[in-house]
Amino acid sequence: MAKKDKQSPQNPPIRDAVFHPNFREDIVYWIETDRKIALRAFKLIEAIIREPFTGIGKPEPLKYLDSNAWSRRLTQEHRIVYLVSNDRIDFIQARYYY
């Protein structure tokens, strides 16, 4: 009988979520104007916290802002923009196109 290799799955780093004032204003805007988009924003936030570089919303790096800046599609017109560092994720905006 062969021994099974017991490797524990790698745990992704735990990062703090920091919501900037503009991001909070954008979320309030979506809650007041279009709850469907607000719910999608919350799903994207959860996905970003779990895995900032892959997943739903077509994550893409934003080269012109910062090497750690990323965006995900909220709607065809609007994006969630966030910065990823080793210990935190800064949510910058949730409206407009960069």
C-alpha positions in Angstrom: 0.0 0.0 0.0 1.4 3.4 -0.9 1.5 6.2 1.6 -0.7 9.2 0.9 1.1 12.5 0.9 -0.5 14.5 3.6 -0.3 18.1 2.6 -2.6 20.6 4.2 -4.2 22.9 1.7 -2.6 26.3 1.7 -4.6 28.9 3.7 -4.9 32.2 1.9 -3.7 35.2 3.9 -6.3 36.9 6.0 -6.7 40.5 5.0 -8.5 43.3 6.7 -11.2 45.0 4.6 -11.0 48.8 4.6 -13.9 50.8 3.1 -13.0 54.3 2.0 -15.6 57.1 2.5 -16.3 57.3 -1.3 -16.9 53.6 -1.4 -19.4 53.7 1.4 -21.2 56.6 -0.3 -21.4 54.6 -3.5 -22.9 51.6 -1.6 -25.5 53.8 0.0 -26.3 55.2 -3.4 -26.9 51.7 -4.8 -29.0 50.7 -1.8 -31.2 53.8 -2.3 -31.4 53.6 -6.1 -31.0 50.0 -7.3 -31.1 47.2 -4.7 -30.2 44.6 -7.3 -26.9 46.3 -8.0 -26.4 46.8 -4.3 -26.8 43.0 -3.7 -24.3 42.3 -6.6 -21.9 44.7 -4.9 -22.1 42.8 -1.7 -21.5 39.5 -3.5 -18.5 41.0 -5.2 -17.1 42.3 -1.9 -17.4 38.8 -0.3 -15.7 37.3 -3.4 -12.9 39.9 -3.3 -12.2 39.3 0.4 -12.0 35.5 -0.2 -9.9 35.7 -3.4 -8.9 39.2 -4.6 -7.3 38.1 -8.0 -9.8 35.6 -9.4 -13.5 34.9 -9.4 -16.7 36.6 -10.4 -16.9 40.1 -12.0 -13.9 39.7 -14.4 -11.1 40.9 -12.1 -8.4 42.8 -13.9 -5.3 44.7 -12.8 -5.4 48.5 -13.3 -1.9 49.3 -14.6 -2.3 53.1 -14.6 -3.4 53.6 -11.0 -1.1 51.4 -8.9 0.5 48.0 -9.3 -1.8 46.7 -6.6 -5.0 48.2 -8.0 -7.7 45.9 -9.4 -11.3 46.3 -10.6 -14.3 44.0 -11.0 -17.4 44.6 -13.1 -20.4 45.6 -11.1 -22.5 46.5 -14.2 -21.6 47.1 -17.8 -21.0 50.8 -16.9 -19.8 50.6 -13.2 -16.8 48.9 -11.5 -15.6 48.2 -8.0 -12.0 49.4 -7.6 -9.8 48.1 -4.8 -6.2 47.9 -3.7 -4.7 44.7 -2.5 -1.7 44.6 -0.1 -0.3 41.8 2.1 -2.5 42.6 5.1 -5.5 44.5 3.8 -7.9 45.2 0.9 -8.8 48.9 0.4 -12.2 49.3 -1.4 -11.9 52.7 -3.3 -15.1 53.1 -5.4 -18.2 51.2 -6.5 -19.5 53.6 -9.2 -18.4 54.8 -12.5 -15.7 53.4 -14.8 -12.4 53.9 -13.0 
